[in-house]
Structure formats: C-alpha cells, structure tokens
Amino acid sequence: MELIHCSQLNLVYHQETPEGTEGKSIGQRVTDAYEFDYILTSHQGKMITEGETLDLIPGMFFVRSPGTKVEGINRYSSWYLQFQTEENLEIPCSLCILPANLCQPVFRRIYDLHVQQPVGYQYEIDYYMNTLLFYLYQEQNRQKQNEKKNHPLAGIREEIEQNWNKNYPLDHYVRMSGYSKSRFCHLFQELYSISPIQFMHEVRMQKLCYQLIETERPVKELMVEHGYKNEQSFYRLFKEHTGETPLSYRQKHRIRHPGM
C-alpha cells in the first residue's frame, strides 16, 4: 500500500515551563495545518479546543485539522507535530488515549530523522507518520464501536431483533427510546447506516428466509406470521431483499438432508 506523503513537517518537544507559571496561556490560535499533540507530563495543564476545556493527563493524543481554534494552558510537556499532505485525511478533531510505548518511540524517531536528515530520511519519516496515522485510525474505530455498543439505541436495536415476530409498529420503539420520531430515525440511521424501518424488514426477512429453507410451511402462512398482510407489498419487498421470489428462493437454497 502506498504511503501517505507528509510535507512541511515540524516536530518539537514542548517542555514544561517552571513552577509558578500554572494557568498562563500559551496563546490562542487557529491551526493552518494538521496537528498532533501527544501529552507527556502535566501539572494542572489544560487544553481548550473550540471552546471546550480539558485537564491534561499523560497519554492524551490530540488531533487537529486545519482551521481549529486551540489554546494551551501551562504547565505541560508534549510532542507537538505539524504537517501538510495532499491527501484528504479523514481525521476530524478528536482526542484519543494512546500508550506511551507505542507513541513515544515513534515521535522520537521522527524527531531524530527530522533533525539529522540522513539519506532516505523522507521515506522513513513517511513510514513513521503512517504508523501514527494507523494507531489513530485504529483507536478512532475502537471508540466508534464502543459508542455504538453503549448508545441508548443499542438496546432498541436488540429489542427489534428479539421481537421480530410481534409486529410492533415503529412508534412502539420510538416511545421506548424517549426521542422524537424524527430524532430517533436520524440517530438510528447515523449509528447503523440503515433506517429503523429497513432494519425491521431486514430482521423479518432473515427469519423468513430461514423458515423457507428449513420448513415446508406455505409462503402465505410465513408472510402473515412475519408481519406482512399485503401480499403484493410482501412479494415486492422479498424480491428487493433477495432478488428472487419466495418459491424460487426456497428451491434454490434448500438444504437437502439425506433421505429427503
């Protein structure tokens, strides 16, 4: 895989200021490049990003895109990195906690290469920068998965899966969520990349397809049991889901057991 090339790189070790300078601003600014800020030590240090203030602790990894308003409050130390790239990096402003044994050696190596500039140093810098980006994407994906698991709608999704045969209308799940209907639908789509109505149909269709393969029960009986009352609408939805009619699906996918 081709490495992302990082140009106009600037990496410095930001040292803690002396005691007695706690609470002093380093200065408010707006970023004009991508930035990484990896916190090493902190004594009442703070970071204000787009108006949100955070107390700094070692291991915090701040990611900033161009155009971010930021202000540091002493005292803390960090590896501070700025860079440009022609690639459109999908790394929105965020905060991760990354372990020192992963990040510190990488920052140290980039710093040494940046200062010493040995033969082939730019390729090595790109390699280590891509290593940092990989750590970052991994952590962001993990955070997204945790957010999905812990989101209030995760329980609603489970309810839909468990109660697929009870024919509950969408409003039933909206009331359970405590959100307005429009907000519920928007959040569900955002979290799972599918609308709640589509998901309800998806679950029912999966169960129905299993029944078609494993039983001899009539299609119309299964249709009604799975909450579909209009035969024309059911056949249309089934064709959209599988690309086939129920009977052709049954014939094509049935598992033939010995003796059948």
N, C-alpha and C positions, 0 to 999 in steps of 0.2 A: 504494500500500500504506500502511495506517495506521501511524503511528509509535508505538513503544512509549513510553509516558509515564514519565519518571523523576522521582520526588519526593524530598523531604528530601535534596537533593544537597549534598554537602560536598566541596569540592576544595581541596587545599592543596599548596603546593610545600614538600616536606620537604628542608630544607637539610642539608648535611654538617655535623657538629659539628667543632670544632677538632682539630688534631693532638693526639695523646696520649690520645684517648678511644676508640681502637680496642678492640674486644672488649667494649664495655659494652652491656648490654641496654637496649633502649628500653622493655621491659616486655612480659610475656606477657599475652595477652588472648584472648577468644573473640568473634568478629565477630557483630554483630547486624544487619548489612545486607550487601548485595552490595558488593564492593570491587574496585577496580582499583589496581594499584601498578606504575607504569612506571618502571624504574630508569634514571636519567640518568648518574650517576657512582658509582664505588665504590672505596674504599681499604680492602680487607680487610673489607668489609661482608658480612653473611650474613643469610639469611632461614630461619627454622625454621617449617615448616608441618606440623602434625600429627606432630611429632617428626622430620621429615626436614629436614636442614640442607643448604642450597645456598650456595655462594660467589656473590656477586652480580657481574654484569657488565652494562654498559650495554646497553639494548635488551630486557632481560628484562621480560615483561609478566605479572604475577601476577593471577590471577582467584580471588576467594574468594566462596563462598556463605555465607549466614548460618549460624552455628554452627561456624565453622572456628577451630581453635586456632592462633595465629600469634605469632611473636616476631621482632622485628628486632634485629640486632646492628650497632652503629656500626662504620665510618663509610660512609655512602652518601647520595645525594640522589635524590629521585624526585618524580613527580607522584602524589599519593595521593588517590583518589576513592572516596567512599562514596555509595550511593544506594539508594532503595527503589523498587519497582514493583509494581503489582497483577498484572502478568503473571507467569506461572510460567516463568522463564527457564531453559532447559536449558543452563546453563553451569556444569558441575561445576568444582571446584577444579582449576586447571591452570596450566601455565607455557608461555608461547609466547615466541618471539623476534620482535619486530616492529620494523621500521625506523624510525629517528628522523624521517625526512622524511614519514612517514605520521602518526605519533602525536603528536610534539611540537606541530605547529601546531594539531591538534585540541584537545589539552589546554589549550594557551594560550588558544584562542578560548573554550572553555567557562569557563575561569577568568575571563577578561575579562567575559563575559556575566554570570557569577555575581556578580561584584563590582559592576559598573556597572548592571545590571538596566535596560537600555533598553526602549522599547516593543516588545512582542512577543518579549522575550528568552526566555520559557519554551519557545516553539515552536522557536526556534533552538537552545536547549540540547538539546531532544529530538532535533533533527536531527543534531547533532554526536555525541550519545550513541549514536544508532542507527548512525552512521558507525563509531564504535569497536566496537560490537557486530558490525557486518558484517565488519570486519577480523578480529575474534576468531573468528567462525564460519568464515570462510574458512581461517584458519590451522589451526584445530582439524580441519577436514575434510581439509586437506592432510596433517596429521600422521597422521590415521587411515588415509588411503590409503597413506602411506609405511609405517606399521606393518603393514598387510596385505601389502604387497609384500615387506617384509623379514622377515615372520614365518616361522618354520621350516615351518609348514603350507602356505605358498605353493608350495613345491617339491612337496609331496604332491599338492596340487590339480593342478599341471601333470602329475604322473605319472598321475593318474586320467584326465586329458584325453587324454594321449598313448597310454595303454594301454587304451583303451576296449574294444578287441576281444579282449583277452587273458583276460577273465573272471576277473580276480583277485578273491578274496573281500575283504571289508572288513578282515579280520585281517591280510592282506598289507600294507596301508597303515598299519595300527596299528603293526605291528612296525617298519616303516620310520621312523615318527615318533619312536619311543622313549618315547611316552607310554603310560599305561594306556588300555584301550579306552574307559572312561567319560570320562577326561580328554580324549582325542583327539576324541570325539564332541562334547563340550561346547565345546571350543575352536573346532572347525570350524564349529559352529552359530553361535557368538558372532561369528566373523570374517565368515562369508559368508551368514548368515541362512538357511541351508539345512543339513539334516543330511548327513553324508557319503554315506549310502545313497541319499538322494533325489538328491544331486548325481551319483552314479554312474549312476542311472537317467536323469537329465536328459541327461547326455552321450550315453549309448547311444541314447536316443530321438531326439535331434537327428540323430545319424548315420544312424539307421534311417529317419527321415522323409526325409532327403536321398536315400537309396537307393530308397525307394518312388517318389519323383518322377522320379528320373533313370534308373532301370533297369526292366526287365520281370521281374526275378527274383521268384520266388514268395514270398509273405509268410512261409510257414513256414521257408523257407531263410534268409531275413533274420533271422527271430526267433531261430533257433539260432545263427547267426553272431554275433549281438549279445548272446549270453549268456543267453537265455531258453529254458528247457527245458520249462516247464509252459505249455501253450497257453492254458488258461483264465486263468492269472495274467497272462500276457503281454497278452491282449486287454483285461483289466481295467485294467492299467497304461497301455496305449496310450490307452484311452478317457479315463482320468484326465488324461493329458498333453495330448491334442489335442481331446477332446470328440467324436471320431469313431472309426469302425472303420478298420483299415488300408486296406481296399479303398476305402471312401468318401473317405478322405484322399487316396489315390493319384489317384482320379478327379477330385477337386475341385482339387488343387494341381499336377497335372502340367503342365509347361511344354510347350506344343505347338510343336515346331520345324517350319519349312517342309518339306513333303513327308511329314510323319508321317501 
